[in-house]
Amino acid sequence: MKPEALIFDFGGVIFDWDPRYLYRKFFDGDTEAMERFLVEIDFFQWNLQQDEGRPFAEAVSQLCERFPQYAELIRAYRERWEESIQGPIQPTLDILSRLKRAGYPLYALSNWSAETYQLIRPRYDFFDWFDCILVSGEARVAKPDPRIYTLFLEQIHRKAEECLFIDDSESNVQAAQQLGFQVVRFESPAQLEAELRQIGLLQ
């Protein structure tokens, strides 16, 4: 069936987010050292807990206790978080705008700390294009946990099979598919546009 509602992820689909944008500034071009640091502190798992609602102050304090040698770097992520976002991915926004003009209901379901989301939310008018936005930090549960998908469906009063879910994470896409969503694994704006044309959502 042709989807009646489109659900977008933010990070990696609409926003170009990567902590490496910030941390490259601390490692003088030594990419290997930067990657070792990220692995050693298990950055992405640590960050996921903020996406699940843990306050940044608590998270930074706990990680600095575990890795005092990296305390400056750990604190920098909280203090200079905005440097990890390069801004919106314009070709995706162009697609989003076309879908909005075509009258499709647009929604967003994203793993994002409530604290950092509130820093960005007032800066971009396109957030208002969405009929409903749920960020994991506010829900206190994150993708790919099935509970956040179920909660979101309850909020938007839709069935999974009515919705097309678009995300760049394979695990998030698989979780949605198992719940009955139609899915697109985002790889690039061009690939997304091609898949939306195939589905019949874009001309």
N, C-alpha and C positions, 0 to 999 in steps of 0.2 A: 504494500500500500504506500501511496505517496505520503511522506511525513507532513503533519499538520503544524508542527512546531519545531523550531531549531534551537538547540542548546549548545552554546559555545563555552569552551574553556578560555581563560584569559592568558596565563603565562605560557609562552611558546606558540600561541595561536594568534592572539590579538596584541599582546605585549611581548617585546623582546627582552626577556628577563634572563640573566645569568650572573651568578655571584662572581664569576671570573672577570666580568667587566670592572668590578671594584678591585678584586684581589691582584690583578695584573699590575696595578699601580704600586703594590708593596713588594713585588718580587723581581723588579728590574729585568723583566723579560725572561726570567728563568721559569718557563712553563712547567717543567718537570717538578721543580721545588714547590710550585703552587699546587700542583695536582697531588703531590705527596701530603701537603698540609691538609687539603680538603678531605683526603682519604683518612688521614690519621685521626682527625677530630670527628670523622663520620658526619661531615657537614650536612648532607642532604637528609639524613635521618634526623639529625638535630633540628634542622629547619622545619621538617614535617611536623614536629611537635608544636611549633608555633602555629603552623597551619591548622592544627587540631585545637588551638585555643590557649596554649600555654603562654603566659605573659613574657615578653622579651626580657624584662628586667630579671625575672627568675631564671630564664634560659641562659642568659649571658653570665650571670653569677655562677650558676652550677658548672658551666663549661669552663669558665676561667679557673675554678677550683681544680678541675680535672687536668687542665692543660695550662698551668700558670705561665709557661714559656711562650704561649701564644695569646696571652691575655689582650695585648694591644690589637692583634688581628681580629680576635673574637669581638671585642667591643666595637671595632671599626664597622662591622657589618650592621650593627644596630644604629650607630651614630651616622653612618654614611650610606645607609641602605639604598637611598634613591639613586646612587651611582651604579647599582646593579641592574637598573632598568634603562635601556636605551630609548624607550618610548614605544609608541604603537607601531605595529607592522602595517604600513600604509596600504599595501595591496590587499591585505585581509580586511582592513576597514572599508576599502572600496567595494569588496564583495558584500560585506555586511550592509553597506548603504544601499546597494542594489536590492538586496533581499528585503530591507525595510521598506523601500519604495514600492516593491512588488506586493507588500501587504502581509508578509509572513510574520507570525508571532515569533519574537526573538527572546531568548532567555540565556542566562549565564550561570554556570555552575563551576566554581573554581576553587582549588586549594590555594588559600591566601590567608595570611595572618590578618585578623581583624584590625590590628593596630596599623600595619603598613597599608592596608587597603584604604583606610580612612585618610591617609596622607595623600593618596593619588585620586581618590574619588571626585573631589571638587574640581579637578584640573581639566577634565575632558568631558565635553558635552555628549559624546557618543554613549556614555553610560546610560543616558536617558532614552536611548533607542530600545533598551531592553524592558520587557514587560515585568520581569522579575529577575533579580540577581541574588544568588546565595553563595556566600564565601564560607569556606570550611571553618575559619577561625570563629565566625559567629555561630555556626551550627555545632562547633566543638566535636566534629567528626569529619574525616577527610577521605577523599577518593583514594584507593578503590574500595573502601568499606561500603558494602551494599546499603547500609543505613542512610548514607547521605543521598543516594539516588532515590530511595523510597521517600525520604523526607521531602525532597524537592518535588517529586511527583504529587505529593499531597498538597504542597503549597500552590502548585500551578494548576491543580485539578485536571491532570492529564494521565493517560495510560502510557506505559513505556513504549508500546508499539506505535503510538501516534507521533513519537518524537525521534528526531535525528540528533544524535549526540556527536559532537566534534571535539576531539582532544588529541594532543600530540603524544600522550603517554599510552603505550601499548597495554599496560596493566589496567589503566582506567577505562580504556575502550573495551577490553575483554570483560571487565566487570559489568559494564553497561549492557553489552551484548547478551551476557548471561541472564540479565534481568528482562530482556525482551526489547531493548532499544534498537532502533536502526542506528548504525554507527559509521563514522568516517574517521580513520586515523590520519590526522593532519601531518603532512610532510612539508608542504609549501603552499603558498597562496595559489600558484598555478595548478598544482595537483588538486587542491580543494575545489577550485573553479571547475575543473574538468569533471570531477565526481558529482558536483551539484548539477552540472549540465546533463550528465548521464541519468541522474535521478529525475530530471525534469523540473528542477527548481530554478534554473537559470536558462536563459535563451542564448 
